[in-house]
Amino acid sequence: MKMQRQSLARTLAAFLVLLLPTLPSAQPATKAPAAQGPKAKVRIVATGGTIAGAQGDSGSYGYKSGAFKVEDLIQGVPHLDTLAKLSGEQVVNIGSQDMNDAVWLKLAARVNALLASPDVDGIVVTHGTDTLEETAYFLDLVVKSDKPVVLVGSMRPATAISADGPANLYNGVAVAASPEARGRGVLVVINDEIHAARNVTKMNTTNVETFHSPNRGPAGLVNTGAITWMDPVDKKHTKATEFSVKGLKTLPRVDILYAHANMSPDLIEAAVDNGAQGLVIAGVGDGNMTQASIDALEKVQREHGVAVVRSSRVPTGLVLRDNEINDDQKGFVASGEFNPPKSRVLLQLALTKTCKPDRIQRMFDEY
């Protein structure tokens, strides 16, 4: 197994060295930004995903996530060490479709511990793209430092033709090493763009330009280490939040239910019967749903104290409070800018503090 991994690492490194100079976005990597003062100390925390994936021998579309370890990724990107003093560690090595609450808590605790050390100036987390936006926003709410935390991923595995992971990792390290990244909250760097964790979402199944911040736009641009910043997020994050993972062993269960024509209320009842403390509805339009479902949600909120958040299956726009449904009367929360996955993350953490709709609504407005 060890020999196989070493072989894979050599193959990856050799492949990337040959490939990167042919890519327009990678050519200037030979001209790293000029160092000014001591190099920042950046820790790369790996969790697996496509960025560490390898295709099969046939070169087919399929691939295995997490085939490479963090050391392989660092060694496979030319000139990466010119940006910062690097170190790495492997927290888990999974495809992000298998990301779960236990890994979130483990990752957050480790990130906070690293950021508390004077030997770490910034962190890059490598992550699969399927749930990257959720992990990024979770960290944005529970990280207790203004030091940069940057998540990177890729849409193509490390051994694919035109692999995008190396450039994303290069740019991610550049952002994590930048003093201007401090205090901006957790960031996602991918496809030459920088996004705030609260705003970014995956918009395409396979394209490399899949990540966008549809309502607010990117937080910045980065091309082979050269960074241009946009306006920072005007919402609370990291040190300014009321949330903490310290002492937490589990998170409250929150389920997402997808609204559609003829939506049945029995899914609502089933979720609550199976232990859901909160429900996020990916509603139609402005967070709407069938009248039977509205009635069922009002009942579980009133009788069981289940927190109900109305979000939308529509990719852009806001779900406004009391716009189509009387949220005040029914005890519902309107998600505002947050899509269903982000709403779930915030609701899980909100439920560690309260189950009162008015307090949860305040959190959705402030964060």
Secondary structure, 3 states (H helix, E strand, C coil): CHHHHHHHHHHHHHHHHHHHHHCCCCHHHHCCCCCCCCCCEEEEEEEECHHHCEECCCCCCCEECCCCCHHHHHHCCCCHHHCCEEEEEEEEEECHHHCCHHHHHHHHHHHHHHHCCCCCCEEEEECCCCCHHHHHHHHHHHCCCCCCEEEECCCCCCCCCCCCHHHHHHHHHHHHCCHHHCCCCCEEEECCEEEECCCCEECCCCCCCCEECCCCCCCEEEECCEEEECCCCCCCCHHHCCCCCCCCCCCCCEEEEECCCCCCCHHHHHHHHCCCCEEEEEEECCCECCHHHHHHHHHHHHHHCCEEEEEECCCCCCECCCCCCCHHHHCCEECECCCHHHHHHHHHHHCCCCCCHHHHHHHHHHC
